[in-house]
Amino acid sequence: SYMLLMDNDADGLPDPATERRVPLHRGARFVVDTQRLWHVVVHNGTAPRFALITSFESGPALERFVAAERAA
């Protein structure tokens, strides 16, 4: 499984030239700027895969969370 990310092209559509794949190993955690990046999870396996997706508005609380995660 992986997270597929792409920047916008000049028309605001996904730009395949910017495609990046982030592996989703068990326990993976990361923050995605969903206002800027097109994103989708791809799972080619046959077994179910579960994830928790949480949305936060940018601000001081999110910045503190990201800083704490980087320090850990």
CHARMM-style PDB file with segment names, atoms N, HN, CA, C and O in Angstrom:
ATOM      1  N   SER     1       0.842  -1.180   0.000  1.00  0.00      PROA
ATOM      2  CA  SER     1       0.000   0.000   0.000  1.00  0.00      PROA
ATOM      3  C   SER     1       0.883   1.237   0.000  1.00  0.00      PROA
ATOM      4  O   SER     1       1.990   1.239   0.537  1.00  0.00      PROA
ATOM      5  N   TYR     2       0.359   2.287  -0.618  1.00  0.00      PROA
ATOM      6  HN  TYR     2      -0.541   2.285  -1.055  1.00  0.00      PROA
ATOM      7  CA  TYR     2       1.109   3.535  -0.631  1.00  0.00      PROA
ATOM      8  C   TYR     2       0.161   4.720  -0.791  1.00  0.00      PROA
ATOM      9  O   TYR     2      -0.962   4.574  -1.272  1.00  0.00      PROA
ATOM     10  N   MET     3       0.634   5.893  -0.380  1.00  0.00      PROA
ATOM     11  HN  MET     3       1.547   6.012   0.011  1.00  0.00      PROA
ATOM     12  CA  MET     3      -0.076   7.140  -0.588  1.00  0.00      PROA
ATOM     13  C   MET     3       0.470   7.738  -1.872  1.00  0.00      PROA
ATOM     14  O   MET     3       1.679   7.932  -2.003  1.00  0.00      PROA
ATOM     15  N   LEU     4      -0.407   8.030  -2.818  1.00  0.00      PROA
ATOM     16  HN  LEU     4      -1.389   7.872  -2.712  1.00  0.00      PROA
ATOM     17  CA  LEU     4      -0.027   8.647  -4.077  1.00  0.00      PROA
ATOM     18  C   LEU     4      -0.299  10.148  -3.964  1.00  0.00      PROA
ATOM     19  O   LEU     4      -1.419  10.564  -3.668  1.00  0.00      PROA
ATOM     20  N   LEU     5       0.740  10.958  -4.204  1.00  0.00      PROA
ATOM     21  HN  LEU     5       1.650  10.620  -4.445  1.00  0.00      PROA
ATOM     22  CA  LEU     5       0.635  12.412  -4.088  1.00  0.00      PROA
ATOM     23  C   LEU     5       1.033  13.065  -5.405  1.00  0.00      PROA
ATOM     24  O   LEU     5       1.967  12.617  -6.070  1.00  0.00      PROA
ATOM     25  N   MET     6       0.315  14.137  -5.781  1.00  0.00      PROA
ATOM     26  HN  MET     6      -0.444  14.501  -5.240  1.00  0.00      PROA
ATOM     27  CA  MET     6       0.669  14.911  -6.979  1.00  0.00      PROA
ATOM     28  C   MET     6       0.360  16.380  -6.736  1.00  0.00      PROA
ATOM     29  O   MET     6      -0.627  16.723  -6.084  1.00  0.00      PROA
ATOM     30  N   ASP     7       1.228  17.251  -7.277  1.00  0.00      PROA
ATOM     31  HN  ASP     7       2.029  16.973  -7.807  1.00  0.00      PROA
ATOM     32  CA  ASP     7       0.968  18.683  -7.276  1.00  0.00      PROA
ATOM     33  C   ASP     7      -0.075  19.004  -8.338  1.00  0.00      PROA
ATOM     34  O   ASP     7      -0.413  18.161  -9.169  1.00  0.00      PROA
ATOM     35  N   ASN     8      -0.580  20.234  -8.301  1.00  0.00      PROA
ATOM     36  HN  ASN     8      -0.305  20.919  -7.627  1.00  0.00      PROA
ATOM     37  CA  ASN     8      -1.508  20.723  -9.313  1.00  0.00      PROA
ATOM     38  C   ASN     8      -0.755  21.177 -10.555  1.00  0.00      PROA
ATOM     39  O   ASN     8       0.373  21.661 -10.466  1.00  0.00      PROA
ATOM     40  N   ASP     9      -1.395  21.016 -11.725  1.00  0.00      PROA
ATOM     41  HN  ASP     9      -2.311  20.623 -11.798  1.00  0.00      PROA
ATOM     42  CA  ASP     9      -0.836  21.598 -12.946  1.00  0.00      PROA
ATOM     43  C   ASP     9      -1.415  23.012 -13.106  1.00  0.00      PROA
ATOM     44  O   ASP     9      -2.086  23.506 -12.200  1.00  0.00      PROA
ATOM     45  N   ALA    10      -1.167  23.652 -14.223  1.00  0.00      PROA
ATOM     46  HN  ALA    10      -0.622  23.251 -14.959  1.00  0.00      PROA
ATOM     47  CA  ALA    10      -1.622  25.031 -14.452  1.00  0.00      PROA
ATOM     48  C   ALA    10      -3.143  25.155 -14.426  1.00  0.00      PROA
ATOM     49  O   ALA    10      -3.671  26.232 -14.147  1.00  0.00      PROA
ATOM     50  N   ASP    11      -3.856  24.054 -14.716  1.00  0.00      PROA
ATOM     51  HN  ASP    11      -3.427  23.180 -14.942  1.00  0.00      PROA
ATOM     52  CA  ASP    11      -5.319  24.068 -14.711  1.00  0.00      PROA
ATOM     53  C   ASP    11      -5.913  23.604 -13.387  1.00  0.00      PROA
ATOM     54  O   ASP    11      -7.132  23.487 -13.261  1.00  0.00      PROA
ATOM     55  N   GLY    12      -5.051  23.337 -12.389  1.00  0.00      PROA
ATOM     56  HN  GLY    12      -4.061  23.432 -12.491  1.00  0.00      PROA
ATOM     57  CA  GLY    12      -5.539  22.876 -11.094  1.00  0.00      PROA
ATOM     58  C   GLY    12      -5.819  21.392 -11.032  1.00  0.00      PROA
ATOM     59  O   GLY    12      -6.433  20.914 -10.078  1.00  0.00      PROA
ATOM     60  N   LEU    13      -5.375  20.658 -12.039  1.00  0.00      PROA
ATOM     61  HN  LEU    13      -4.876  21.047 -12.814  1.00  0.00      PROA
ATOM     62  CA  LEU    13      -5.568  19.204 -12.083  1.00  0.00      PROA
ATOM     63  C   LEU    13      -4.293  18.502 -11.628  1.00  0.00      PROA
ATOM     64  O   LEU    13      -3.228  19.118 -11.606  1.00  0.00      PROA
ATOM     65  N   PRO    14      -4.383  17.212 -11.261  1.00  0.00      PROA
ATOM     66  CA  PRO    14      -3.174  16.493 -10.847  1.00  0.00      PROA
ATOM     67  C   PRO    14      -2.143  16.467 -11.968  1.00  0.00      PROA
ATOM     68  O   PRO    14      -2.483  16.220 -13.126  1.00  0.00      PROA
ATOM     69  N   ASP    15      -0.898  16.719 -11.628  1.00  0.00      PROA
ATOM     70  HN  ASP    15      -0.622  16.920 -10.688  1.00  0.00      PROA
ATOM     71  CA  ASP    15       0.206  16.724 -12.598  1.00  0.00      PROA
ATOM     72  C   ASP    15       1.002  15.433 -12.445  1.00  0.00      PROA
ATOM     73  O   ASP    15       1.777  15.303 -11.498  1.00  0.00      PROA
ATOM     74  N   PRO    16       0.826  14.467 -13.364  1.00  0.00      PROA
ATOM     75  CA  PRO    16       1.517  13.181 -13.254  1.00  0.00      PROA
ATOM     76  C   PRO    16       3.043  13.302 -13.195  1.00  0.00      PROA
ATOM     77  O   PRO    16       3.711  12.415 -12.663  1.00  0.00      PROA
ATOM     78  N   ALA    17       3.591  14.375 -13.730  1.00  0.00      PROA
ATOM     79  HN  ALA    17       3.049  15.096 -14.163  1.00  0.00      PROA
ATOM     80  CA  ALA    17       5.046  14.568 -13.702  1.00  0.00      PROA
ATOM     81  C   ALA    17       5.566  14.774 -12.279  1.00  0.00      PROA
ATOM     82  O   ALA    17       6.761  14.623 -12.026  1.00  0.00      PROA
ATOM     83  N   THR    18       4.667  15.120 -11.348  1.00  0.00      PROA
ATOM     84  HN  THR    18       3.696  15.242 -11.553  1.00  0.00      PROA
ATOM     85  CA  THR    18       5.077  15.370  -9.951  1.00  0.00      PROA
ATOM     86  C   THR    18       4.719  14.197  -9.036  1.00  0.00      PROA
ATOM     87  O   THR    18       4.848  14.306  -7.816  1.00  0.00      PROA
ATOM     88  N   GLU    19       4.276  13.088  -9.607  1.00  0.00      PROA
ATOM     89  HN  GLU    19       4.171  13.000 -10.597  1.00  0.00      PROA
ATOM     90  CA  GLU    19       3.815  11.946  -8.802  1.00  0.00      PROA
ATOM     91  C   GLU    19       4.882  11.447  -7.840  1.00  0.00      PROA
ATOM     92  O   GLU    19       6.040  11.257  -8.211  1.00  0.00      PROA
ATOM     93  N   ARG    20       4.467  11.241  -6.603  1.00  0.00      PROA
ATOM     94  HN  ARG    20       3.526  11.396  -6.301  1.00  0.00      PROA
ATOM     95  CA  ARG    20       5.324  10.646  -5.573  1.00  0.00      PROA
ATOM     96  C   ARG    20       4.525   9.563  -4.863  1.00  0.00      PROA
ATOM     97  O   ARG    20       3.327   9.720  -4.625  1.00  0.00      PROA
ATOM     98  N   ARG    21       5.188   8.468  -4.526  1.00  0.00      PROA
ATOM     99  HN  ARG    21       6.161   8.340  -4.719  1.00  0.00      PROA
ATOM    100  CA  ARG    21       4.544   7.365  -3.799  1.00  0.00      PROA
ATOM    101  C   ARG    21       5.217   7.203  -2.449  1.00  0.00      PROA
ATOM    102  O   ARG    21       6.425   6.984  -2.363  1.00  0.00      PROA
ATOM    103  N   VAL    22       4.419   7.313  -1.395  1.00  0.00      PROA
ATOM    104  HN  VAL    22       3.438   7.491  -1.465  1.00  0.00      PROA
ATOM    105  CA  VAL    22       4.920   7.179  -0.032  1.00  0.00      PROA
ATOM    106  C   VAL    22       4.457   5.821   0.497  1.00  0.00      PROA
ATOM    107  O   VAL    22       3.255   5.605   0.657  1.00  0.00      PROA
ATOM    108  N   PRO    23       5.397   4.894   0.775  1.00  0.00      PROA
ATOM    109  CA  PRO    23       5.003   3.574   1.282  1.00  0.00      PROA
ATOM    110  C   PRO    23       4.228   3.686   2.595  1.00  0.00      PROA
ATOM    111  O   PRO    23       4.566   4.493   3.461  1.00  0.00      PROA
ATOM    112  N   LEU    24       3.198   2.876   2.727  1.00  0.00      PROA
ATOM    113  HN  LEU    24       2.923   2.221   2.024  1.00  0.00      PROA
ATOM    114  CA  LEU    24       2.402   2.855   3.960  1.00  0.00      PROA
ATOM    115  C   LEU    24       2.665   1.557   4.709  1.00  0.00      PROA
ATOM    116  O   LEU    24       1.899   0.599   4.610  1.00  0.00      PROA
ATOM    117  N   HSD    25       3.743   1.542   5.445  1.00  0.00      PROA
ATOM    118  HN  HSD    25       4.366   2.320   5.525  1.00  0.00      PROA
ATOM    119  CA  HSD    25       4.070   0.389   6.272  1.00  0.00      PROA
ATOM    120  C   HSD    25       3.187   0.394   7.510  1.00  0.00      PROA
ATOM    121  O   HSD    25       2.642   1.436   7.872  1.00  0.00      PROA
ATOM    122  N   ARG    26       3.040  -0.728   8.152  1.00  0.00      PROA
ATOM    123  HN  ARG    26       3.483  -1.575   7.857  1.00  0.00      PROA
ATOM    124  CA  ARG    26       2.233  -0.816   9.372  1.00  0.00      PROA
ATOM    125  C   ARG    26       2.709   0.234  10.372  1.00  0.00      PROA
ATOM    126  O   ARG    26       3.900   0.342  10.663  1.00  0.00      PROA
ATOM    127  N   GLY    27       1.759   0.999  10.889  1.00  0.00      PROA
ATOM    128  HN  GLY    27       0.791   0.911  10.652  1.00  0.00      PROA
ATOM    129  CA  GLY    27       2.072   2.022  11.889  1.00  0.00      PROA
ATOM    130  C   GLY    27       2.554   3.345  11.305  1.00  0.00      PROA
ATOM    131  O   GLY    27       2.907   4.254  12.057  1.00  0.00      PROA
ATOM    132  N   ALA    28       2.576   3.470   9.981  1.00  0.00      PROA
ATOM    133  HN  ALA    28       2.289   2.731   9.370  1.00  0.00      PROA
ATOM    134  CA  ALA    28       3.053   4.705   9.352  1.00  0.00      PROA
ATOM    135  C   ALA    28       2.161   5.883   9.739  1.00  0.00      PROA
ATOM    136  O   ALA    28       0.941   5.753   9.834  1.00  0.00      PROA
ATOM    137  N   ARG    29       2.799   7.040   9.960  1.00  0.00      PROA
ATOM    138  HN  ARG    29       3.790   7.146   9.883  1.00  0.00      PROA
ATOM    139  CA  ARG    29       2.066   8.270  10.264  1.00  0.00      PROA
ATOM    140  C   ARG    29       2.752   9.412   9.535  1.00  0.00      PROA
ATOM    141  O   ARG    29       3.980   9.505   9.522  1.00  0.00      PROA
ATOM    142  N   PHE    30       1.954  10.277   8.930  1.00  0.00      PROA
ATOM    143  HN  PHE    30       0.957  10.201   8.941  1.00  0.00      PROA
ATOM    144  CA  PHE    30       2.522  11.446   8.287  1.00  0.00      PROA
ATOM    145  C   PHE    30       1.432  12.486   8.074  1.00  0.00      PROA
ATOM    146  O   PHE    30       0.241  12.185   8.158  1.00  0.00      PROA
ATOM    147  N   VAL    31       1.857  13.704   7.798  1.00  0.00      PROA
ATOM    148  HN  VAL    31       2.824  13.948   7.729  1.00  0.00      PROA
ATOM    149  CA  VAL    31       0.949  14.829   7.575  1.00  0.00      PROA
ATOM    150  C   VAL    31       1.016  15.207   6.099  1.00  0.00      PROA
ATOM    151  O   VAL    31       2.099  15.310   5.525  1.00  0.00      PROA
ATOM    152  N   VAL    32      -0.153  15.413   5.489  1.00  0.00      PROA
ATOM    153  HN  VAL    32      -1.034  15.330   5.956  1.00  0.00      PROA
ATOM    154  CA  VAL    32      -0.246  15.804   4.082  1.00  0.00      PROA
ATOM    155  C   VAL    32      -1.003  17.126   3.988  1.00  0.00      PROA
ATOM    156  O   VAL    32      -2.054  17.291   4.608  1.00  0.00      PROA
ATOM    157  N   ASP    33      -0.474  18.051   3.224  1.00  0.00      PROA
ATOM    158  HN  ASP    33       0.380  17.918   2.720  1.00  0.00      PROA
ATOM    159  CA  ASP    33      -1.166  19.309   2.954  1.00  0.00      PROA
ATOM    160  C   ASP    33      -2.218  19.038   1.885  1.00  0.00      PROA
ATOM    161  O   ASP    33      -1.930  19.102   0.690  1.00  0.00      PROA
ATOM    162  N   THR    34      -3.435  18.735   2.320  1.00  0.00      PROA
ATOM    163  HN  THR    34      -3.669  18.682   3.291  1.00  0.00      PROA
ATOM    164  CA  THR    34      -4.489  18.327   1.397  1.00  0.00      PROA
ATOM    165  C   THR    34      -5.062  19.500   0.612  1.00  0.00      PROA
ATOM    166  O   THR    34      -5.806  19.292  -0.347  1.00  0.00      PROA
ATOM    167  N   GLN    35      -4.733  20.718   0.998  1.00  0.00      PROA
ATOM    168  HN  GLN    35      -4.129  20.888   1.776  1.00  0.00      PROA
ATOM    169  CA  GLN    35      -5.157  21.886   0.215  1.00  0.00      PROA
ATOM    170  C   GLN    35      -4.289  22.035  -1.033  1.00  0.00      PROA
ATOM    171  O   GLN    35      -4.725  22.599  -2.037  1.00  0.00      PROA
ATOM    172  N   ARG    36      -3.064  21.530  -0.964  1.00  0.00      PROA
ATOM    173  HN  ARG    36      -2.710  21.072  -0.149  1.00  0.00      PROA
ATOM    174  CA  ARG    36      -2.092  21.723  -2.041  1.00  0.00      PROA
ATOM    175  C   ARG    36      -1.876  20.480  -2.888  1.00  0.00      PROA
ATOM    176  O   ARG    36      -1.602  20.595  -4.082  1.00  0.00      PROA
ATOM    177  N   LEU    37      -1.993  19.303  -2.305  1.00  0.00      PROA
ATOM    178  HN  LEU    37      -2.216  19.209  -1.335  1.00  0.00      PROA
ATOM    179  CA  LEU    37      -1.640  18.068  -3.005  1.00  0.00      PROA
ATOM    180  C   LEU    37      -2.861  17.196  -3.285  1.00  0.00      PROA
ATOM    181  O   LEU    37      -3.729  17.025  -2.429  1.00  0.00      PROA
ATOM    182  N   TRP    38      -2.911  16.654  -4.487  1.00  0.00      PROA
ATOM    183  HN  TRP    38      -2.206  16.792  -5.182  1.00  0.00      PROA
ATOM    184  CA  TRP    38      -3.862  15.590  -4.783  1.00  0.00      PROA
ATOM    185  C   TRP    38      -3.344  14.345  -4.076  1.00  0.00      PROA
ATOM    186  O   TRP    38      -2.141  14.083  -4.089  1.00  0.00      PROA
ATOM    187  N   HSD    39      -4.234  13.577  -3.458  1.00  0.00      PROA
ATOM    188  HN  HSD    39      -5.211  13.790  -3.447  1.00  0.00      PROA
ATOM    189  CA  HSD    39      -3.781  12.437  -2.664  1.00  0.00      PROA
ATOM    190  C   HSD    39      -4.813  11.309  -2.712  1.00  0.00      PROA
ATOM    191  O   HSD    39      -6.022  11.537  -2.767  1.00  0.00      PROA
ATOM    192  N   VAL    40      -4.292  10.101  -2.689  1.00  0.00      PROA
ATOM    193  HN  VAL    40      -3.310   9.915  -2.645  1.00  0.00      PROA
ATOM    194  CA  VAL    40      -5.143   8.908  -2.663  1.00  0.00      PROA
ATOM    195  C   VAL    40      -4.302   7.755  -2.120  1.00  0.00      PROA
ATOM    196  O   VAL    40      -3.093   7.704  -2.343  1.00  0.00      PROA
ATOM    197  N   VAL    41      -4.935   6.846  -1.418  1.00  0.00      PROA
ATOM    198  HN  VAL    41      -5.917   6.888  -1.236  1.00  0.00      PROA
ATOM    199  CA  VAL    41      -4.244   5.647  -0.950  1.00  0.00      PROA
ATOM    200  C   VAL    41      -4.510   4.529  -1.947  1.00  0.00      PROA
ATOM    201  O   VAL    41      -5.643   4.327  -2.384  1.00  0.00      PROA
ATOM    202  N   VAL    42      -3.454   3.806  -2.301  1.00  0.00      PROA
ATOM    203  HN  VAL    42      -2.533   3.970  -1.946  1.00  0.00      PROA
ATOM    204  CA  VAL    42      -3.551   2.676  -3.228  1.00  0.00      PROA
ATOM    205  C   VAL    42      -3.206   1.409  -2.441  1.00  0.00      PROA
ATOM    206  O   VAL    42      -2.160   1.328  -1.796  1.00  0.00      PROA
ATOM    207  N   HSD    43      -4.091   0.441  -2.506  1.00  0.00      PROA
ATOM    208  HN  HSD    43      -4.940   0.508  -3.030  1.00  0.00      PROA
ATOM    209  CA  HSD    43      -3.858  -0.842  -1.827  1.00  0.00      PROA
ATOM    210  C   HSD    43      -4.161  -1.948  -2.822  1.00  0.00      PROA
ATOM    211  O   HSD    43      -5.317  -2.162  -3.188  1.00  0.00      PROA
ATOM    212  N   ASN    44      -3.127  -2.650  -3.261  1.00  0.00      PROA
ATOM    213  HN  ASN    44      -2.188  -2.476  -2.964  1.00  0.00      PROA
ATOM    214  CA  ASN    44      -3.288  -3.717  -4.249  1.00  0.00      PROA
ATOM    215  C   ASN    44      -3.466  -5.096  -3.631  1.00  0.00      PROA
ATOM    216  O   ASN    44      -3.658  -6.078  -4.349  1.00  0.00      PROA
ATOM    217  N   GLY    45      -3.405  -5.179  -2.309  1.00  0.00      PROA
ATOM    218  HN  GLY    45      -3.249  -4.382  -1.726  1.00  0.00      PROA
ATOM    219  CA  GLY    45      -3.527  -6.474  -1.642  1.00  0.00      PROA
ATOM    220  C   GLY    45      -4.956  -6.972  -1.602  1.00  0.00      PROA
ATOM    221  O   GLY    45      -5.893  -6.247  -1.937  1.00  0.00      PROA
ATOM    222  N   THR    46      -5.110  -8.224  -1.185  1.00  0.00      PROA
ATOM    223  HN  THR    46      -4.349  -8.812  -0.912  1.00  0.00      PROA
ATOM    224  CA  THR    46      -6.449  -8.818  -1.091  1.00  0.00      PROA
ATOM    225  C   THR    46      -7.000  -8.765   0.323  1.00  0.00      PROA
ATOM    226  O   THR    46      -8.211  -8.879   0.515  1.00  0.00      PROA
ATOM    227  N   ALA    47      -6.139  -8.594   1.315  1.00  0.00      PROA
ATOM    228  HN  ALA    47      -5.155  -8.501   1.159  1.00  0.00      PROA
ATOM    229  CA  ALA    47      -6.584  -8.504   2.711  1.00  0.00      PROA
ATOM    230  C   ALA    47      -7.014  -7.068   3.012  1.00  0.00      PROA
ATOM    231  O   ALA    47      -6.459  -6.127   2.445  1.00  0.00      PROA
ATOM    232  N   PRO    48      -7.998  -6.891   3.897  1.00  0.00      PROA
ATOM    233  CA  PRO    48      -8.424  -5.533   4.258  1.00  0.00      PROA
ATOM    234  C   PRO    48      -7.272  -4.737   4.870  1.00  0.00      PROA
ATOM    235  O   PRO    48      -6.394  -5.301   5.523  1.00  0.00      PROA
ATOM    236  N   ARG    49      -7.285  -3.456   4.657  1.00  0.00      PROA
ATOM    237  HN  ARG    49      -7.999  -2.998   4.126  1.00  0.00      PROA
ATOM    238  CA  ARG    49      -6.282  -2.548   5.218  1.00  0.00      PROA
ATOM    239  C   ARG    49      -7.048  -1.425   5.892  1.00  0.00      PROA
ATOM    240  O   ARG    49      -7.919  -0.820   5.267  1.00  0.00      PROA
ATOM    241  N   PHE    50      -6.748  -1.129   7.148  1.00  0.00      PROA
ATOM    242  HN  PHE    50      -6.041  -1.621   7.655  1.00  0.00      PROA
ATOM    243  CA  PHE    50      -7.474  -0.119   7.901  1.00  0.00      PROA
ATOM    244  C   PHE    50      -6.569   1.067   8.199  1.00  0.00      PROA
ATOM    245  O   PHE    50      -5.368   0.907   8.416  1.00  0.00      PROA
ATOM    246  N   ALA    51      -7.158   2.260   8.208  1.00  0.00      PROA
ATOM    247  HN  ALA    51      -8.133   2.390   8.031  1.00  0.00      PROA
ATOM    248  CA  ALA    51      -6.398   3.472   8.493  1.00  0.00      PROA
ATOM    249  C   ALA    51      -7.309   4.472   9.203  1.00  0.00      PROA
ATOM    250  O   ALA    51      -8.530   4.440   9.053  1.00  0.00      PROA
ATOM    251  N   LEU    52      -6.698   5.343   9.964  1.00  0.00      PROA
ATOM    252  HN  LEU    52      -5.706   5.369  10.085  1.00  0.00      PROA
ATOM    253  CA  LEU    52      -7.403   6.447  10.600  1.00  0.00      PROA
ATOM    254  C   LEU    52      -6.945   7.724   9.915  1.00  0.00      PROA
ATOM    255  O   LEU    52      -5.758   8.050   9.938  1.00  0.00      PROA
ATOM    256  N   ILE    53      -7.861   8.438   9.317  1.00  0.00      PROA
ATOM    257  HN  ILE    53      -8.825   8.173   9.299  1.00  0.00      PROA
ATOM    258  CA  ILE    53      -7.547   9.699   8.659  1.00  0.00      PROA
ATOM    259  C   ILE    53      -8.190  10.811   9.476  1.00  0.00      PROA
ATOM    260  O   ILE    53      -9.395  10.787   9.729  1.00  0.00      PROA
ATOM    261  N   THR    54      -7.389  11.777   9.886  1.00  0.00      PROA
ATOM    262  HN  THR    54      -6.411  11.797   9.680  1.00  0.00      PROA
ATOM    263  CA  THR    54      -7.859  12.881  10.709  1.00  0.00      PROA
ATOM    264  C   THR    54      -7.529  14.182  10.012  1.00  0.00      PROA
ATOM    265  O   THR    54      -6.437  14.334   9.464  1.00  0.00      PROA
ATOM    266  N   SER    55      -8.451  15.112  10.025  1.00  0.00      PROA
ATOM    267  HN  SER    55      -9.338  14.988  10.469  1.00  0.00      PROA
ATOM    268  CA  SER    55      -8.240  16.394   9.364  1.00  0.00      PROA
ATOM    269  C   SER    55      -8.079  17.496  10.411  1.00  0.00      PROA
ATOM    270  O   SER    55      -8.849  17.578  11.368  1.00  0.00      PROA
ATOM    271  N   PHE    56      -7.069  18.336  10.211  1.00  0.00      PROA
ATOM    272  HN  PHE    56      -6.444  18.269   9.434  1.00  0.00      PROA
ATOM    273  CA  PHE    56      -6.809  19.457  11.105  1.00  0.00      PROA
ATOM    274  C   PHE    56      -6.675  20.729  10.287  1.00  0.00      PROA
ATOM    275  O   PHE    56      -6.162  20.706   9.168  1.00  0.00      PROA
ATOM    276  N   GLU    57      -7.135  21.834  10.844  1.00  0.00      PROA
ATOM    277  HN  GLU    57      -7.552  21.853  11.753  1.00  0.00      PROA
ATOM    278  CA  GLU    57      -6.879  23.120  10.217  1.00  0.00      PROA
ATOM    279  C   GLU    57      -5.501  23.585  10.655  1.00  0.00      PROA
ATOM    280  O   GLU    57      -5.128  23.428  11.818  1.00  0.00      PROA
ATOM    281  N   SER    58      -4.749  24.151   9.734  1.00  0.00      PROA
ATOM    282  HN  SER    58      -5.052  24.278   8.790  1.00  0.00      PROA
ATOM    283  CA  SER    58      -3.408  24.640  10.060  1.00  0.00      PROA
ATOM    284  C   SER    58      -3.494  25.677  11.176  1.00  0.00      PROA
ATOM    285  O   SER    58      -4.426  26.479  11.233  1.00  0.00      PROA
ATOM    286  N   GLY    59      -2.513  25.641  12.048  1.00  0.00      PROA
ATOM    287  HN  GLY    59      -1.755  24.990  12.001  1.00  0.00      PROA
ATOM    288  CA  GLY    59      -2.468  26.599  13.141  1.00  0.00      PROA
ATOM    289  C   GLY    59      -1.429  26.186  14.156  1.00  0.00      PROA
ATOM    290  O   GLY    59      -0.707  25.212  13.940  1.00  0.00      PROA
ATOM    291  N   PRO    60      -1.337  26.904  15.258  1.00  0.00      PROA
ATOM    292  CA  PRO    60      -0.320  26.632  16.279  1.00  0.00      PROA
ATOM    293  C   PRO    60      -0.399  25.222  16.864  1.00  0.00      PROA
ATOM    294  O   PRO    60       0.637  24.611  17.125  1.00  0.00      PROA
ATOM    295  N   ALA    61      -1.592  24.700  17.070  1.00  0.00      PROA
ATOM    296  HN  ALA    61      -2.434  25.196  16.857  1.00  0.00      PROA
ATOM    297  CA  ALA    61      -1.717  23.353  17.657  1.00  0.00      PROA
ATOM    298  C   ALA    61      -1.132  22.303  16.723  1.00  0.00      PROA
ATOM    299  O   ALA    61      -0.436  21.392  17.172  1.00  0.00      PROA
ATOM    300  N   LEU    62      -1.405  22.420  15.437  1.00  0.00      PROA
ATOM    301  HN  LEU    62      -1.970  23.160  15.072  1.00  0.00      PROA
ATOM    302  CA  LEU    62      -0.849  21.470  14.467  1.00  0.00      PROA
ATOM    303  C   LEU    62       0.663  21.627  14.381  1.00  0.00      PROA
ATOM    304  O   LEU    62       1.380  20.629  14.318  1.00  0.00      PROA
ATOM    305  N   GLU    63       1.155  22.842  14.378  1.00  0.00      PROA
ATOM    306  HN  GLU    63       0.572  23.654  14.429  1.00  0.00      PROA
ATOM    307  CA  GLU    63       2.603  23.077  14.349  1.00  0.00      PROA
ATOM    308  C   GLU    63       3.288  22.447  15.556  1.00  0.00      PROA
ATOM    309  O   GLU    63       4.361  21.861  15.413  1.00  0.00      PROA
ATOM    310  N   ARG    64       2.687  22.554  16.746  1.00  0.00      PROA
ATOM    311  HN  ARG    64       1.815  23.030  16.862  1.00  0.00      PROA
ATOM    312  CA  ARG    64       3.260  21.936  17.946  1.00  0.00      PROA
ATOM    313  C   ARG    64       3.273  20.416  17.812  1.00  0.00      PROA
ATOM    314  O   ARG    64       4.253  19.770  18.183  1.00  0.00      PROA
ATOM    315  N   PHE    65       2.189  19.839  17.283  1.00  0.00      PROA
ATOM    316  HN  PHE    65       1.393  20.364  16.982  1.00  0.00      PROA
ATOM    317  CA  PHE    65       2.117  18.398  17.100  1.00  0.00      PROA
ATOM    318  C   PHE    65       3.228  17.920  16.166  1.00  0.00      PROA
ATOM    319  O   PHE    65       3.930  16.958  16.477  1.00  0.00      PROA
ATOM    320  N   VAL    66       3.388  18.582  15.033  1.00  0.00      PROA
ATOM    321  HN  VAL    66       2.818  19.364  14.780  1.00  0.00      PROA
ATOM    322  CA  VAL    66       4.412  18.182  14.059  1.00  0.00      PROA
ATOM    323  C   VAL    66       5.793  18.325  14.678  1.00  0.00      PROA
ATOM    324  O   VAL    66       6.632  17.443  14.500  1.00  0.00      PROA
ATOM    325  N   ALA    67       6.052  19.404  15.395  1.00  0.00      PROA
ATOM    326  HN  ALA    67       5.370  20.121  15.539  1.00  0.00      PROA
ATOM    327  CA  ALA    67       7.358  19.603  16.035  1.00  0.00      PROA
ATOM    328  C   ALA    67       7.627  18.510  17.061  1.00  0.00      PROA
ATOM    329  O   ALA    67       8.745  18.003  17.148  1.00  0.00      PROA
ATOM    330  N   ALA    68       6.620  18.148  17.830  1.00  0.00      PROA
ATOM    331  HN  ALA    68       5.711  18.560  17.759  1.00  0.00      PROA
ATOM    332  CA  ALA    68       6.796  17.095  18.838  1.00  0.00      PROA
ATOM    333  C   ALA    68       7.071  15.749  18.187  1.00  0.00      PROA
ATOM    334  O   ALA    68       7.886  14.977  18.693  1.00  0.00      PROA
ATOM    335  N   GLU    69       6.405  15.452  17.074  1.00  0.00      PROA
ATOM    336  HN  GLU    69       5.743  16.079  16.663  1.00  0.00      PROA
ATOM    337  CA  GLU    69       6.627  14.194  16.363  1.00  0.00      PROA
ATOM    338  C   GLU    69       8.032  14.133  15.782  1.00  0.00      PROA
ATOM    339  O   GLU    69       8.665  13.078  15.799  1.00  0.00      PROA
ATOM    340  N   ARG    70       8.521  15.247  15.274  1.00  0.00      PROA
ATOM    341  HN  ARG    70       8.007  16.105  15.261  1.00  0.00      PROA
ATOM    342  CA  ARG    70       9.872  15.277  14.720  1.00  0.00      PROA
ATOM    343  C   ARG    70      10.918  15.056  15.813  1.00  0.00      PROA
ATOM    344  O   ARG    70      11.950  14.429  15.573  1.00  0.00      PROA
ATOM    345  N   ALA    71      10.651  15.567  17.001  1.00  0.00      PROA
ATOM    346  HN  ALA    71       9.813  16.076  17.196  1.00  0.00      PROA
ATOM    347  CA  ALA    71      11.604  15.461  18.102  1.00  0.00      PROA
ATOM    348  C   ALA    71      11.619  14.044  18.690  1.00  0.00      PROA
ATOM    349  O   ALA    71      12.604  13.637  19.306  1.00  0.00      PROA
ATOM    350  N   ALA    72      10.537  13.304  18.500  1.00  0.00      PROA
ATOM    351  HN  ALA    72       9.736  13.635  18.000  1.00  0.00      PROA
ATOM    352  CA  ALA    72      10.418  11.965  19.103  1.00  0.00      PROA
ATOM    353  C   ALA    72      11.287  10.947  18.406  1.00  0.00      PROA
ATOM    354  OT1 ALA    72      11.299   9.778  18.793  1.00  0.00      PROA
TER     355      ALA     72
END
